């Protein structure tokens, strides 16, 4: 996550744009309204399909603003390997495999509070990734994740969103 300023007193995240991103940080945006009425609650742009490398940064970024993350639901086919749990900052995060498609990740905070994030493919260009992430966090968004990826040209047309492709350099 980019260096965000302190969250407003309302508990909502600032509506910042990602500028320079340090290695080991997560590129993630969350809807900044309290209503959570959109189809998606946010978006995540991992750098690779290695969940062991990518997930800890996401969990840390989300935990900082949302509190402890207890479970992450992913599509096993979209990742190189999928463990059943990871330990992030001395907390166990359970990983569940669901056929949700590689365009979403389901995050659980506590027992029942769920967040659905668009997953931008690692190979996406910076412009396409930013457009997809911006659409995903719009409070009035009614577009499903897969359609956002198609509309913003982040989908490579194979239906796999580039899974297994070389990621190439990022701007």
Secondary structure, DSSP 8 states (H G I E B T S, - for coil): --------TTS--------S--TT---EEE--SSS--SS-SEEEE-SSS-HHHHHHHHHHHHHHHH--EEEEEE-GGGSS---SEEEETTEEEEEEE----TTEEEEEETTTEEEEEEEE-TT--HHHHHHHHHHHT-TT----HHHHHHHTT-S-SSSSTTTTS------
